[in-house]
């Protein structure tokens, strides 16, 4: 892309004089921000961040029983492919905006640029998404603890109580904070490792299940068997409830946008990571799901299991104790890496919000340690994670409601920038190297319809008849998040937040130049 005539050129010092770093920093400065982070993430590092955040092995494993009991193999297989397709459209919509605005803050910053005359929308999106990422990390760390509890029970027969599981989750929260504090390079390396761990781990799990399972289910069972443990009479509604397993497993691809200021050639690599992580997760998740469905020995056994993670029962029935310990360990490590990147995203979002006066204690949350990590935001995430984990001790129902609201909050955050693109098509005044061309509005419209539908589906009762033990309390929890965000806006935000605060004072805010305007 040619430079507009008269564009100001900045002399920025870069390690090794990498032209990709220079181009990315010039792009950031045109958006009004001074480069603060070292760009140390390659394509594999950025792709790994999204892959980690999605956590396809872990999401598919931890939520497998939800789909199995709501639609059975039929709902799982077809729901996975249908939801993967629509989540790919959502990722394409996000990638187009990410390419135009490759800055830290992701969804929040996109909304602030797409609708600058309505700052309350950007403020609320940022806060909701920050809470969602924090709760997602908390959920991931507790899931690691549950996998460890299942490993203990499978290996020794000892059942851990809720206090012990919560204590393990606290330790995992702290370890996540330590890894994030080490900085960008450590996270990038871990994310790259996670790609290979996921690929290799999936191969090991699939082969182990298919080779060792004593009974292999028929294709008719895998593709057409319907199961209903929900109590609902409508077959179609039950299958739709099973869709939630797929959506939950595929959330997180947009996380690449949170580290855009730490990536080489961010306007291309970040959107490619957003899309590529969904495509890869679709394929890997499908292979893994088919292996599980061909190998499941008894659905009733999974429903009545005493293991902390129900899928542990599937593995134990199919491959025995020793191999179950190996397979659960593979999934557990993948889950830990996924949880670490959730805190990476939340800490970067706290930084972006503080930079724009959308979060209190601006100086503290923008402070970087010698590893170039926003350590205050990291340890804020750890503290919140530990506090929320305490709810698990008192009530599993309350804790599940809090964490279910995280999945809804993520989808609500997806909704904002896509809705703006649908109702105000000209809001994206500039475009990056990744764009959808004439298909942009159609893809955004379909993405908006799907995201809206899923937000409603997430809060509907999952069991019938509804009582106090099986009610979907996520609607209460997400309402609480909404009240928190609204309260902060009324009593603090509206007096301090006026939109993005430019830190590159030598550069005027970017306006669309003739070669960048949307065709």
N, C-alpha and C positions, 0 to 999 in steps of 0.2 A: 504494500500500500504506500503510495507516495505521500510525502509530508506536505501539509498545506503551506502555502507561501507565507513566509514571515514567522513560522513557528519557532518558538524559543527553544534552544538546545541547551541542556544542562550537563555540566561536567560532573559526573558522579563516579566516585571511586569504587571499583569492583574487584573482587578477588579474581586473579587470572585474566582480567579484562574480557570476560565472556560476553560476546555480542548478545546472546540470549538474555543475559542478566540486564544488560544495558537497555535493550528494547523493552523488557518487562518493567523496569524502573521508570523509563520514559513514559510508558503508558500509564503507570500509577501516578506519576506527577501531573500528567495531563488531566487526570481525574481530581487533582487537588491535594494529593497526599504525598508526604515525604517518605521515601523508603526507610523503614526502621529495622527490617529483618534481613538477614542474609538469605539469599536464594540458594538453597542447598538440596532441594527436592527435584529429582528427575521424574520422568513419566511413571516409572515403576513406583517411586515413592508416593506420588500424588494418587495414582491408581490404587496403590495399596491402602492409602488412607480411606478411600471410599469402600474398598473391599473389606477392610477391617470394620468400618462402621456398619456395613450391611451384615457382616458375619454370617454368611450363608449357611455354613455347617451348623453354627450354633443356633441361629434363628429357626432353621428347619428342624433341628433336634428338640430344642426347648419347647417349641409350639406345635410339634407334630401331633400330639394327642388331641389338640383342639380341633384340627381338621379331621382326624380319624374318627372322633366321636360326633362330628357334625358333617355328615355326608359320606364318611368312609373313604375308601380308595378312589371311588368315582369323583367325589368332591375334591379330594386332594390333587389328583392328576389334572383334571380339567380346570380346577380353580387355579392351580399353579401356572398353567400356560396362559390362561385368560388374563390373570392379574399381572403376570410378567410382561405381557404385551402392553397393557395399559400403563404400567409403571415405566416401561421404556418410553412411551409417549410423554409421560410426565418428565422423565429425565431429559428428553430432547428439548422440551420447553425450557427447562432450567438451564441446560447447557448453552442455549442461544443467548440467554441473559448473562450467564456467567462469562461468556466470551466477550461480551460488550463491556462488562464491569468486573474485571478480575481483581477484586479486592477482598480483604478480610471482612467478615461480617455476613457474607453470603446472602441469604434470603433477606435479611434485614436491610443491607445496603441496596440490594436490587429494588426493593420497594421504595426506599428513600429517593432513588434516582428516577424510577418510573413515575412516581406520583409525588413530586417535591412540594406541591401546594397543599398537601394533606399530611402533615408530619405525625399526627396521632396514629395513622395507620402504620407507618414505619416503626414508630416507638413500640406499639403493641405487638407487631410482628417480631421485633427483636427480642422483647422480653419473653413472649410466649415460646419462641424458639430456644432461647437461652435456658429457660426452665425445662423444656423438653429434652435438650441435650444433657442437662445435668441429671435429670431423672432417668434418661436412657443409660447413662454411664452407671448410675446407681443400680438399675435393673440388671445390667450386664455383670456387675461385680457380685450381686447377690446370686445370679445364675451360676457364676463360677463357684461360689460357696455351695450351692445345691449340687453341682456336679461333684465337688469334693466329698460332700456328704454321701452321695450315691456311691462313689468309689470306696469310701470307708465301709458302707453297708454291704456292698457286693463282695469286697475283699475279706472283711472280718465278721460280718453279720451284726456289727454294732450300729445302732440308730442314733444319730446326733439329734439333740433337741434344738428348739428354735433359738435359744440363747447362744448355743455353740455355733450354729450356722450364721447368726448375725455377727458374732465375734470374728469368724473367718471373713465375712464380707467387709468388716471394718479394716481388717488387715489388707485385703485386696484393694480397697479404696486407697489406703495409704501408699501401697506399692504402685498403684496407677499414678498417684501424685508424684512419687519419686521419679518414675520414668519420664513423665512429662516435664519435670523440672530440669532434667538433663538437656532437653532442648530439641530443636528441629532435626538435627542430624540423627539423633537416637531414634526419634519417632519415624523418620524417613526410612532408616534401616530396618526397624521393626516392621514397618508397613510393607516394604519390599519382601522381607522374609515371610510375612503373612500370606502373600500371593502364592509362593511356592509351598508353604505349609498347607494352605487350603487345597491346592491342586494335588499335592502328594497325599495329603490326608484323605481327600475324597476317594482317590484311587485305592488306597489301603482299605478304607471302610467298605467301599462297594465290593471289592474282590473278596474280602473276608466274609461279608454277609452272604454273597452268592455262592461261595465255595463251601462254607461251613454249615449253613442253615440245613437242618435235617429234612425239612419239607419245603419245597418251592411252590409258591402259589401259581395258579394258572393266569394266563393273560386275561381271561374273562373276569376273574376276581379283581385283578389290578385296575382294569379300565372300566368296569361296570358295576362292581359291588357297592351297594348303598348301605350305610349304617347310620342309625339315628339314636343317640343316647341323650338327646336334648329334651324330649317330651313334647316338642312342637310337632303338629300334624302335617304341616305343609312341607313337602319334599323339596320344593324350590327354595323356600326360606332357609331350610336346614343347610342346603348346599351353599347358599350365600353366606351363612355364618362361617362355613369352612373357608371361605375366601379370606377371612381375616388373618388366618395363619400365613397365607402367601404374602399379603400386604405387609404384615408385621415383619416378616423375614426379609423383605426387599427395601425397607426404609433405610436411608442413610447415604445414598449415592451423592447427594448434594454436599456432603462433608468436604469434598475436594475444594469447593469454593471457599471454605474456611481457612485454608492454608495457601490461597492463591498468591499472597504476598511473600511466600517462602518458596515458590516454585519457579523453575526456569520456564521461560516463554509461557507465562501463566494464561494468556488469552487463548491459547490453543490446547495446552496440556490439561488444564483444569476441566474445561468442558468435555474433552475426550475421556477423562477419567470418570466424569459423571455418567456418561453414556456407556463407556466400556465396562464399568463395574456392574451395571444392570445386565448387560448382555452376558458377561461372564457368569454372573450369579444365576441367571436364568438357566444356562446350560448345566452348570455344576449342580445347582439345586435339583434339576430334573433327574440327572443321573443318580444322585443320592436318594431322592425320593423313590425312584423306581426300585432301587436296591432294597430299600426299607419295605416297600409294599410287597415285593416278591418274597421277602424273607420273614415277614411277620407270622408268628406261629399262632397267636391267640389274642384277639382284640380285647376279649373279656379279661384276660390276664393283665393287660396293660391298664385297663380301667380300674382294677382292684389292687394294683401294686402298692407296696409300702415304700418303695424307693422315692427319694426326694425329687428325682427327675423321672417321669414315667417311661421315657424312651429307654432308660436303663433296663427295664423289664423286657422290652423287645430284644435288646442285644443279649441279655442273659438267656432268654428262651431259645434264641437262634444260634448262638456261638459259644455258650458256656462262660464260666467265671473268668478264666485267664484272659481270653481274647476280649471279653467285655471290658476288663480293666484297661487293656491297651487302647481300645476304641474310644472309651470315655475320656481317657487322658488326652488323646488327639483333639477331641472336641473341646475339652476344658481349656487347653492352651489357646485354641482359636478364639474361644469366648473371652478369655482374658485380654487378648490383643484388641478385640473389638471394643471392650469396655474402656481400655486405655485411650483409644482414639475418640471416644465420646467426650472424655474430659479434655482432650486436645481441642475439640470443636467448641466446647462450652467456654474454655478459658480464652480462646481467640475471639469468641463472640463478646465476652465481657470486655475485652480490650477494645473491640470496635465500637461497642456502645459507649464506653467511657470516653473514647476519643471524640465522640460526637456529643458529649454532654447528655447522653441518654441513660447514664448510670452514675450513681454517686461515687465519691472518692476517686475522681479521675486520675490524679497523680499516682495513686497506689496501683490501680488496675492497669495503667499503661507502663508501669515500671518493668524493665526487662533485667534478668540476671545475666551473668557472664556467658551463659549458654544460649542467650537470646530467647528465653522463655518468659512469658507473662505469668510469673510465679504466684502473684496474689490471686489471679483468676483461677489458677490451677488448684491452689489449696482452699479457695472458696468452694470449688466444686467438690473437693474431698470432704470438707466439713459438712456440706449439705448432704452428700451421699451417706455419711456416717449417721447423721441425724435422722434422715428418712429411713435408713435401715433399722433403726430402733422400732419403727412401727411394726416390723415383721415379728418382733417379740410379742407385742400385745395382741395383734390381730392379723392373720394372713389375709383375710378378706379386705381389710383396710389397706394393707400394703399393696395388694394386687390392684385395688382401685386406683391408688396413686400412680402405679407404674403403667396401668392401662391408659391413664390420661396422657402419659408421655407420648404414646403412639398416636393418639388423637391430636395432641398439640403439634406434633410434627406435620401431620396431614393438613391441619389448619394453617400452619406456616407455609406449606406448599401452595395453599389455595390463594394467598394474597397476590404474589407477583403474577401468577397465571391469570387470575381474574382481571387484573389491570390490563394485561396484554390482550385479553379478549374484548373488554368493553372500551378500552382506549388503545386501539391498535397502533397509533402513532406515538405511543409513550416511549417506545424504544427508539430514540432519535439517532443513535449510532449503533453500529454492529461490528462485531469482531470477526475473526477469520472463520469461526464456526457459526453458521446461520442456516435457517430452514427455508429461506427464499419464499416462494409463493405458497408453500405448504404451512407457513408459520401459523396463520390464524386458525386453520382447520385443526392442526395438532393441538394448539392451545385450547381450543373450544372443547375438543374431546377430553383433554386432560382435566379441564375444569369440571366437566360433567362427572367424570370418574372420581375425582378427588372429593367432590361434594357428596356423591353417593356413599363413598367409603366413610366419610366423617359421620354420616347419619347411621350407617350400619354398625359402626364401632360402639355406639351408645345404646343400641337396642338390647333387650333381654336375651341372653343366650340359653336360657332354660325355661321350661314351663312345667307346672305352674310356678309363677314367680313368688318367692318368699324372701325372708331377710337374709338367708344364707346363700342363695344363688342369684340374687338381684345383681344387675350390672351397675355397680356404684361408680363406674367411670364418669357417668354424666354428672354426678355430684362433685367428683374430683376436678373435672375440667371446668365446672362452674366455679369452683374455688380458685383455680388458676386465673380464670377470667376476672374474678373480683379483685385478686391481688394486683393484677396488671392495671385494671381500671383505677384502683385506689392510688397506686403510685403515680399514675398520670394526673389525676385530679389534684393531688396534694403536693406533687413534686415535679413531675415530668413537664407539664405544660408551662412551667415557669423557667425551665432550664433548657429543654430540647427544642431547637428551631430547625433541625435538619443537620446534614453532614457539616462538620467543622473542618475547614481546609487547613492542613498542616504544612502544605507546600506554598508558602506565602508568595513566592516569586512567580507562581503560575496562576493565571486566572482560571476559574472553573471551565471545564471543557464544554464547548458548544459544538454542535455537529458541523463538521467541515464538509465541503462539497463532495469529497471522495468517500465519506463515511456515512452519509445519510442513507436511510433505508430506501431500498429500491421500491 
